[in-house]
C-alpha cells in the first residue's frame, strides 16, 4: 500500500465512523425517549428507579452477545452502564 492508498483508506474509514457515530447518537436518543414510558410503568407497578435484576439480565445478554467476538467485554459493559445512567437521569425528570 502506498501513501495515496493509505490516505484514502484513512479518510474512507473515518467517514464510515462519522456515519456510525450519527447512527449511534440517533439510537441513544430513541432509547432515551422511552424513559417516560418506563418510569410511568414503574410507578404503577411500584418498582424502584434502579432494578438490579434488570441490570444483571442486560449484563448477561451483553456478555453472551460478545463472548465470541474480538472486543473488550468490560468496555462494552461500561458503555451499556452509561446508557442505563442516561436512562435513569431521564426517568428522574418524570418522578
Secondary structure, DSSP 8 states (H G I E B T S, - for coil): --HHHHHHHHHHHHHHHHHHHHHHHHHHHHHHTTHHHHHHHHHHTT--S--HHHHHHHHHHHHHHHTTSSS-HHHHHHHHHHHHHHHHHHHHTT-
